[in-house]
Amino acid sequence: MNVVFLHGLGQSPSSWSETISCLPKDIKAYCPNLFNFSTDRAIAYKNIYLSIEEYVDKFSEPVTICGISLGAVLALNYCINHAEKVQSLILIAPQYKMPRLLLKFQNILFRVMPEKSFLGSGIKKQDMIHLTSSMLELDFEQDLRNILCPALIICGKHDLANVKVAKALAKNIFTAKLCLIDNVGHEINVTSSPKLANVMNAFLDTQRATA
């Protein structure tokens, strides 16, 4: 089973390492770095998405795509445009209609933060501002009912900014199941890898059974 893992903003491919180590050995994990696909493209949402399209299109068979936060947005976007290439979706702390006021406020904070604050994010301060600004108009609400592959929506109960969205997303995707994990915040793949892996594996077991 091929699973493509898409990390979040401020994360890297290694953010999935602990989760993947808790999954069965028959899962072939692929963890692209969202910010290192091509040096000749500006770090903007559209360019990252195009790189993901090129990356996933190279697989000869449909894959499962698992994304958290920014990665979940990209996974959702790809599935909407290329349903035939997606076996199933796992969306963690997802958004499907960008919270514009929150992003704008976040960008104001980014502008006054020192460059060194972004050292662990994988991209520079101006790239971070440009990326989040490029996401302001994203809205997939009208396309959600066209998603027909099995989908799992996961969110930590302490991730207050995303719990409500996760519930709404699960209602609007006909095939979706919702899992809210107790005592967990936003970065589940980093802080609660075993819990995340257990939930994911239960879902992937159903995919194995129908394969």
Summary of the structure (lengths in Angstrom):
residues: 211
radius of gyration: 16.2
end to end distance: 9.6
largest distance: 51.4
contacts: 674
relative contact order: 0.17
helix: 51%
strand: 17%
